[in-house]
Amino acid sequence: MVTGVWQAGIGRKKIVAEGAWLVIAVGAAVSTLGFLGSNSLPLVSTSAGEIGMILGIAGSALLAGGVIKASVEQEKPKPLTSDSTSSWWRKPVWSRKEWYAFALLTVVLVAATAISISIYHYSQGSCTGCGCGGLVTPCPGREALNVESYSFNSPTNATLDIRSTGTVSVTMIDYYVKDSAGDVYSSTNWLGPTATPNALVHANISVDGNAITFQTGNTYTITVITSRNNQFTFTVINPIPP
């Protein structure tokens, strides 16, 4: 490929057609393999898919450069004479068409690099915490719940003030309460609240008073299950009255 680029006119005054077509062939191969890989490899590895996309863009740029060089007036360079043995190291003198081709190729390469970097950062940053590939499937919404405050109303009832800090609405359907001794109470038919993003809701947590009772000074772990089967665990302490 390096030889083809050189023979296509980089560093020379004249252009060799065979070199330009070598660049076109290599660019077409790299571009085809890269874009095919960007569509199939994400099923195996997200990073591999991103590399395939970058190779596809780079191959397209190389292909464009070869086409540009081949379209410029092509002329076989004159054989080197004894006076021109060092012509490879001389300062190249390009024609106007060669300068146009070089400028256009530079723009293509810069654009391809910028697009590749943008794609990479998009795939890394837009789907944080959701495990999606960015280029293959859209990143799904993220559920997040935080307890801002709570209160114990009786030995069998407590209220949690929960704020939704995710990007989608959250419906709470089950909860589990566990005390410090390991006893567990579960409510699997709970008609819990639905919280829209950034909304604050009040979740009423009740126990049966047999397996677990809210006793002052004790610590309890409350696990809330959402309709998307995500779990959020909160630790609360029943304070001792002053």
C-alpha positions in Angstrom: 0.0 0.0 0.0 2.9 2.4 0.9 4.5 1.6 -2.5 1.2 2.3 -4.3 0.7 5.6 -2.5 4.2 6.6 -3.5 3.8 5.5 -7.1 0.4 7.3 -7.3 2.2 10.6 -7.1 3.0 11.3 -3.5 6.5 12.8 -3.6 6.7 12.7 -7.4 6.0 15.2 -10.1 4.2 12.8 -12.4 1.6 10.2 -11.7 1.8 6.5 -12.4 -1.6 4.9 -13.2 -0.8 1.5 -11.8 0.0 3.0 -8.4 -3.3 4.8 -8.3 -5.3 1.6 -9.1 -3.4 -0.2 -6.4 -4.5 2.4 -3.9 -8.1 2.0 -5.1 -8.0 -1.8 -4.7 -6.6 -1.6 -1.2 -9.1 1.1 -0.2 -12.0 -0.9 -1.6 -10.9 -4.0 0.3 -10.4 -2.2 3.6 -13.6 -0.3 3.3 -15.7 -3.4 2.5 -14.2 -5.5 5.2 -14.5 -2.7 7.8 -18.2 -1.9 7.1 -19.1 -5.6 7.0 -17.3 -6.1 10.3 -19.1 -3.0 11.9 -22.4 -4.8 11.2 -21.5 -8.3 12.4 -18.8 -7.9 15.1 -20.9 -5.9 17.6 -22.8 -9.1 18.3 -19.5 -10.5 19.6 -17.8 -7.3 20.9 -18.8 -3.7 20.9 -15.2 -2.5 20.6 -14.6 -4.8 17.6 -17.7 -3.2 15.9 -16.3 0.3 16.5 -12.9 -0.7 15.0 -14.7 -2.1 12.0 -16.5 1.2 11.5 -13.2 3.2 11.7 -11.5 0.8 9.3 -14.4 1.2 6.9 -14.2 5.0 7.0 -10.4 4.9 6.6 -10.7 2.5 3.6 -13.3 4.9 2.0 -10.8 7.8 2.4 -8.1 5.7 0.8 -10.4 4.7 -2.0 -11.4 8.3 -2.6 -7.7 9.3 -2.7 -7.0 6.6 -5.3 -9.9 7.6 -7.5 -8.8 11.3 -7.3 -5.2 10.4 -8.3 -6.4 8.1 -11.1 -8.6 10.8 -12.5 -5.8 13.4 -12.8 -3.8 13.4 -16.0 -1.6 10.4 -15.8 1.9 10.2 -17.3 4.7 7.8 -16.9 7.7 9.4 -15.3 10.8 9.7 -17.4 13.5 7.1 -16.7 16.1 8.2 -14.2 19.4 9.2 -15.6 22.7 9.5 -14.0 21.9 13.1 -13.2 18.6 12.2 -11.4 19.6 9.4 -9.1 18.6 11.5 -6.2 15.3 12.7 -7.6 13.4 10.8 -4.9 14.8 13.1 -2.3 14.3 16.3 -4.3 11.5 18.7 -3.4 8.5 17.6 -5.4 7.0 19.9 -8.0 3.3 19.2 -8.3 0.9 20.3 -11.0 -2.2 22.3 -10.1 -4.4 19.2 -10.5 -2.1 17.3 -8.1 -2.5 20.1 -5.5 -6.3 20.0 -6.0 -6.2 16.2 -5.5 -4.0 16.5 -2.4 -6.3 19.2 -0.9 -9.4 17.2 -1.5 -7.8 14.0 -0.1 -6.7 15.9 3.0 -10.3 17.1 3.6 -11.6 13.6 3.2 -9.0 12.2 5.7 -9.7 14.9 8.2 -13.5 14.4 7.9 -13.1 10.6 8.3 -10.9 11.1 11.4 -13.5 13.5 13.0 -16.4 11.1 12.2 -14.4 8.2 13.7 -13.7 10.1 16.9 -17.3 11.2 17.2 -18.6 7.7 16.7 -16.2 6.3 19.3 -17.1 8.9 21.9 -20.8 8.5 21.2 -20.7 4.8 21.7 -18.7 5.2 24.9 -20.6 8.0 26.5 -24.2 7.7 25.4 -25.0 4.3 26.8 -23.3 4.4 30.2 -24.7 1.8 32.5 -27.1 0.2 30.0 -24.7 -2.0 28.1 -25.8 -1.1 24.6 -23.5 -0.8 21.6 -24.5 2.7 20.5 -24.1 2.1 16.8 -26.3 -1.1 16.7 -29.2 -0.5 19.0 -30.4 2.6 20.8 -29.6 2.9 24.5 -32.7 2.0 26.6 -34.0 4.2 29.4 -32.4 3.8 32.8 -34.3 3.3 36.1 -32.8 4.9 39.3 -34.4 5.4 42.7 -33.1 7.2 45.8 -34.6 7.5 49.2 -34.6 11.1 50.4 -36.3 10.6 53.7 -38.4 8.0 55.6 -40.5 7.7 58.7 -41.8 4.9 60.9 -45.5 5.3 61.5 -46.1 2.2 63.7 -44.4 -1.2 64.5 -45.9 -2.5 61.2 -45.8 0.5 58.9 -43.2 2.8 57.4 -43.2 5.5 54.6 -40.3 6.0 52.2 -40.0 9.2 50.2 -38.4 8.0 47.0 -37.2 10.2 44.1 -36.8 8.8 40.6 -33.4 10.0 39.3 -33.5 7.9 36.1 -34.6 8.7 32.5 -37.9 6.6 32.5 -41.0 6.2 34.6 -40.6 3.6 37.3 -43.5 1.4 38.6 -42.8 -0.4 41.9 -44.6 -3.8 42.2 -42.9 -5.8 45.0 -40.8 -5.2 48.1 -38.8 -7.2 50.7 -38.0 -6.2 54.3 -35.1 -7.8 56.1 -34.1 -7.2 59.7 -30.7 -7.5 61.3 -31.4 -11.0 62.5 -32.0 -12.2 58.9 -35.8 -12.4 59.1 -37.5 -11.5 55.8 -41.0 -10.3 55.0 -42.1 -10.1 51.4 -45.0 -8.4 49.6 -45.3 -9.7 46.0 -48.7 -8.2 45.2 -47.9 -4.6 46.2 -49.7 -1.8 44.3 -46.7 0.5 44.6 -46.4 4.0 43.3 -45.2 5.0 39.8 -42.6 7.7 39.7 -41.8 9.8 36.6 -38.3 11.1 36.1 -37.3 13.5 38.9 -40.6 13.0 40.7 -40.9 12.3 44.5 -43.3 9.6 45.6 -44.3 8.2 48.9 -44.0 4.4 49.2 -46.0 2.8 52.0 -44.2 -0.2 53.4 -46.1 -2.6 55.7 -45.1 -5.8 57.5 -47.3 -8.4 59.2 -45.9 -8.0 62.7 -45.1 -11.7 62.9 -42.0 -12.3 60.8 -40.8 -8.8 61.3 -41.8 -5.8 63.5 -40.3 -2.4 63.2 -38.6 -2.0 66.6 -36.9 1.2 67.7 -33.1 1.3 67.4 -33.0 -1.5 64.8 -31.8 -1.4 61.2 -33.8 -2.8 58.3 -33.0 -3.4 54.6 -35.9 -2.7 52.2 -35.5 -4.0 48.6 -38.0 -2.6 46.0 -38.7 -4.5 42.8 -39.8 -2.5 39.7 -41.9 -3.7 36.7 -38.7 -4.0 34.7 -37.4 -6.4 37.3 -34.8 -4.0 38.6 -34.0 -4.1 42.3 -33.2 -1.1 44.5 -32.1 -1.7 48.1 -32.4 0.9 50.9 -31.2 0.8 54.5 -33.3 2.5 57.1 -33.0 2.8 60.9 -36.0 3.1 63.3 -34.8 5.9 65.6 -35.0 5.7 69.3 -37.5 8.4 70.6 -35.9 11.2 72.6 
